[in-house]
Amino acid sequence: MTSTARLLRLLSLLQMRRDWPGTLLAERLEVTPRTVRRDVDRLRDLGYSIRATMGPDGGYRLDAGEELPPLLFDDDQVIALAVALQAASATGAGIEEAALRALTTVRQVMPSRLRHRLDALQFTAMPQSTSQVAPDVLLAVSVAIRAREVLRFDYGDDTDRPPRRVEPHHLVTHHGRWYLVAWDLEHDEWRLFRVDRMTPRSPTGRRFVERGIPGGNVSEYVAARFKGSDAANRWPCIGTVILDLPARSVLPFAGDGTVEDLGGDRCRLTAGAWSWGALAASLLRFEAEIDVQGPPELAATFAKLAERAVKASA
């Protein structure tokens, strides 16, 4: 192994675990402990922060440094990084140009075998929202979350009212938008705030003790809120109908509903929505005969929609 190859191998090993005994590194590299010490010094000269650990064996630990040193990735990490950078336009984080420059930099230093794989893996990430969040806003919110400090911010166009005060807990993305899950100190309840409408103020407020997200899972909680529920991740209104359509025609538009093939170009669909009116209206889009199986609230809502449709057509 050449000295350069050995140096890269040493760096790869240091990135794999927190602490390495010097004797074990020497064994892995098939060199003497003295050579390991010399190679560690060379990595330090390149900008890597490597701390010597105390103990019977003595060893080394790779820590974060003050400057960004040369990075080392394995093949899978390079591809994962390239895919993530290509998909940056769908995040709504306002980093498209920076991601493109980073992808170009990564590609330039790739070995040819990986460059060919990357060039073959070309795709277009379609943003699901036109709203963009400035990176400095994301950073300000993230810092407050990490520090567990009360966040003050103006929200939307209403700049005349006092700033909102919340205990920020989680940043989440949903359909291309960024949201902050926070405890609203003004209303004493959990709230979701669109980050693209937030203008953080400084300084932040007092430190707070982290609260438990309802249900204990932030993903489940946010999904439930978007379904109009404050508790379980399920639609408040769920109904079952039989449609005079084959299952293959209904399945692509069933969303998170379930479709059962009844044969004879008929199927049973169970679906949900945040209200009975929304559920009934969504079922009418199939433009087919509908037999309501239940519950009675869904059948009654169809009757109300029929009355409104008659009035609208008059």
ABEGO torsion letter per residue (X at the ends): XBAAAAAAAAAAAAAABABBBAAAAAAAAGBBAAAAAAAAAAAAAAGBBBBBBBEAAEBBBBBBBABBBBBBBBAAAAAAAAAAAAAAAAAGAGAAAAAAAAAAAAAAABBAAAAAAAAABBBBBBBABABBBBAAAAAAAAAAAAAGBBBBBBBEABAABBBBBBBBABBBBBGGBBBBBBBBAAAGBBBBBBAAABBBBOBBBBBBBBBBBBGGBAAAAAAAAAAGBABBBBBABBBBBBBBBBAAAAAAAAEABBBBBAEGGBBBBBBBBABAAAAAAAAAAAGBBBBBAOBAAAAAAAAAAAAAAAAAAX
